[in-house]
Amino acid sequence: MQDIRFGTSGWRGIIARDFTFENVARLTEAVRKFLKQNKKSAKIFVAYDNRFMAQNFADYAAQLLSSDGISVYLAKESTPTPAVSAFVMKNRLDGAMHFTASHNPPEWLGVKFTTGNGMPCTPDVARKIEKLIPEKPKLTAPKEKKKIKKISAKSAYFSLLKKNIDFGVIRRARLRVVIDAMHGAGAGWLDDILKKHGVPVIAIRHRRDPLFDGSSPDPKEERLSPLKQAVKKHSAMLGIALDGDADRFGIISERGDFVEPNVVIAMFCDYLLKTGRLRGGLARTAVTTHLIDKVAEKYSVPSFETPVGFKFLGKLFCDGSAVAGGEECAGFSVSTHTPEKDGMFSALLAMEMLAREKKTLSRLKKDFFRSLGIHATSARLDIPVNIRSTAIKPPKFLNGVRVVKETRIDGTKWILENGDWIAFRISGTEPLVRIYAEAHNAKALKKLLKEVKQLLCLRAKKSEKDL
């Protein structure tokens, strides 16, 4: 029987090979046991995104949970991850099972478990659930559905957005914006709340397509050609893309240029502190831009570095250490919103920032770098190599610059004397190694990535020989 293990963001598998009704039943039974250990009369939200069979699996899990005295709320429609978090918090539920594989290719499906405070599942909770997974499922769905209430999370989520976004400023600015849902769960959510507040929307790829145009619903630059074309066609001020479960974003400027998520996240932090909306520490994962540290230094607030995964940032929100934080994969949120990353909130914040500052995104980016007195460019490279550990002895020099520090908060990270850095870690969701780097210019970045890729490939070959 296949092991079910949580990665960086829940459990994922290929439909009909790993992700089967039997395995979903096993995981559901473990979730049920976990909830009942903490509370006999537990309440849970079961939701799904636009993927193939996601609703069917969600219905099945809801029936299984209802057979053992748990109060189950079942989503009426495809629901984004941040809306699941908002619904759990508002209704004081004990958790949620969300059937989504986020930005993965269409043949994948997964389950994210949200804890009672709206946070992504932490490693300790994940291990507890994994230990409760049986070899074979024992629960069976009841003949008649019990204690299942179909409900929409829109009201809870929209109420939270209204508290954190100035829709009046956005409406008065009359921004022309293109929203690309990439056929994911964000369709009918972000455009809906904007229309409710009198903001016109140009929507593309907003119809459900479980094949996602034959690609992945991942808002990387190479997958946003339709959005770039739409921005130019409509002379829009901004193009916004959402991933499959709408917790990540992609941004296209008025020029049709892709703006790095790392830069956007750092600009968000700067905007929120500058306007006085928030005051407190900033947080980032170990592989996210150090521009956030520079922003924290600018406003004399602390900065925190965590392992990869928004759950670690969410924890800092919940304990009051940080008021805003992000991760390089285009995840961002604030402590007054949800302890879960939110692509739709990020999209609205970008619109508000442009509206309030009365500048284009290109101009805001230029002013941002000028205010810090530095420029930085970053990239991530995924390579399908097989290494068991990232504990590799650092070289004395990289790119001709001395390596002055090594950290192993998550994977391995080498910091250079000039402030450039490179990190690499084994993926928690896919069979590959991720390399992350940040440098003072594009040429230095390219060299850093090339050198470390060669080093890891050599390491992988050595590992194969040792087997």
GIRAHU-V431119 format. One record per run of one state. SS is the DSSP state (a for helix, b for strand, c for the rest). FROM is the first residue (numbers start at 1). TO is the last residue. Records with the same first field share a line. If there is no record, write none. Layout:
# GIRAHU-V431119
SS->FROM-TO, FROM-TO
This chain:
# GIRAHU-V431119
c->1-6, 8-9, 16-18, 20-20, 39-42, 49-53, 67-70, 76-80, 91-94, 100-104, 106-107, 116-119, 121-122, 132-147, 152-153, 165-166, 174-176, 181-189, 197-201, 205-211, 215-215, 217-220, 224-224, 234-237, 243-248, 253-257, 260-260, 275-280, 286-290, 299-302, 307-309, 319-321, 328-330, 335-342, 358-360, 373-376, 384-396, 399-400, 408-411, 417-420, 427-432, 440-441, 467-467
b->7-7, 10-15, 19-19, 43-48, 71-75, 95-99, 105-105, 108-115, 120-120, 148-151, 177-180, 202-204, 216-216, 238-242, 249-252, 258-259, 281-285, 303-306, 322-327, 331-334, 377-383, 397-398, 401-407, 412-416, 421-426, 433-439
a->21-38, 54-66, 81-90, 123-131, 154-164, 167-173, 190-196, 212-214, 221-223, 225-233, 261-274, 291-298, 310-318, 343-357, 361-372, 442-466
